[in-house]
Amino acid sequence: MKTKYLTVGTNFDISQLEYFIDCNERYDEVKIDKVYGSIRSEHIGLCSARPDFRLGTADKKDFEEYVRLALKHKIGIDYTANALLNMPIETLHEKESSIVDLFKYLESVGVERVIVANPLIMELITKHTSLSLKCSTILGINSVNAIKYYAQYRVDSICPDIYINRNIPLLSDMQQECQKYGINLELLANEVCMFGDVPCNNILRTNCYIHSSLGGNPQHYFDSWPFSRCQTARRESPSSILKIPFILPTHIERYRQETGISFFKISGRTNTFEYLTSTVEKYMSQTFEGPIENLFMLPQNKQHSVENSITVEQLTEQGFFEKIFNRSNPCNYQCHKCQYCDKLYEKFRV
C-alpha cells in the first residue's frame, strides 16, 4: 500500500507533538505529515474560525519551540488564519502592514503554510511573503473550475467542501485538476457538521465560523446559539448520523485507490487530548469498529448522541458503504428524493 498522510489539529502543546512523533515511529502506512492550529490572538493578532477561549494556552515562546521540534521530526506546520473577515475593510486597510508583518513572523519561525478562507488575505500573503497557502474547507470548494482560480495564488493544498466526500466521481475529477497545478486535495474525514439531516452549509455553517472568529459565545447567550441549534436538530433527526460525511479510518486506502487522494485532515484541535489521540490512533491504524458515533462524537456533546447506536458492522452488512462508493449514483444530498439513509435508519429502529 502507498503511504497516506494525515494533517492533525494541535493546540501547540509539546506533549501533543511528542505523541504525534511517536505515532510516526509506530505506523508505516499512514504518517502525520502536518499539524494545524493557531494560538490565541492575544499572542499573535491573527484570528481563526475558533474563538480564543477554545484554544490552548501556548504563547509565542511555546509556539516557536513547538515549530522547531516539529520541523526537526519532519512534521510541517499549517497555521490556521481562516477567519472569513473579523474586522471592517477600512480597519484591514489601515492595519495592512502590521498584518503582513504577522505573516512574515510566521514565515521567520518556520511555518510553511497558512490556512486561509478569505481571497483578499491570500492576495496579501502571496504579495508580501513566500508562504504557501491552503484553502480552508470554510470556502466550500466543490467545483473543478474553482481550482484554477485558487492556483493563481501560492495554493498547494485544498481542503474542499465536506459534503462532496461521498461523491467519488467529483473527487476524482478534482484530484486530477489539482495535480495539474501541483495542489494536494485533502479531505476532512471526521467533521460532524450537519443541521439535523441537512448539510449545514445551507444553514448555519458560515455563520458559525464568523461568530467564532469574533469571539464565540462563552456566556451562552440566546440559549447557547449557534451550536445548541444543530445539536438539537440532530437529536430530533437521528437518521442524520448516517448522513454526516465521515470517512472511515478503514476506508482511507480505498479513497486513495478510487480517487487518487492520499491526504486526510482530522478535526478535533479544540477537544481533549484523550479524544484527539483516540481519533488519531484509529486513522493511523486504519481500524474502526463498533458504534459509528465514536468516530466523531465530541465528548461535551454525548447527551446529543443518537437514541440507537448503529455500528460499522451493521452498516457493512446492509451495504451502506458500497452505496457511498457507487460511481454511477453518487451522493449529492438530494435526501428528499433519495431517502436511502432515512429508510435504512428505520430498519435499525425495529
Buried (B, 14 or more C-beta within 10 A) or exposed (E): EEEBBBBBBBBBBEEBBEBBBEBBEEBEEBBBBBBBBBBBBEBBEBBBBBBBEBBBEBBEEBBBBBBEBBBEEEBBBBBBBBBBBBBEEEEBEEBEEEBBEBBBBBBEBBBBBBBBBBEEBBEBBBEBBEBBBBBBBBBBBBBBEBBEEBBEBBBBBBBBBBBBBBBBBBBBBBBBBBEEBEBBBBBBBBBBBBBBBBBBBEBBBBEBBBBBBBEBBEEEEEEBBBBBBBBBBBBEBBBBBBBBBBBBBBBBBBBBEBBBBBBBBBBBBBBEEEBBBBBBBBBBBBEBBEBBBBBBBBEEBEEBBBEEBBBBEBBBEBEBBEBBBBEEEBBEBEBEEBEBBBEBBEEBEE
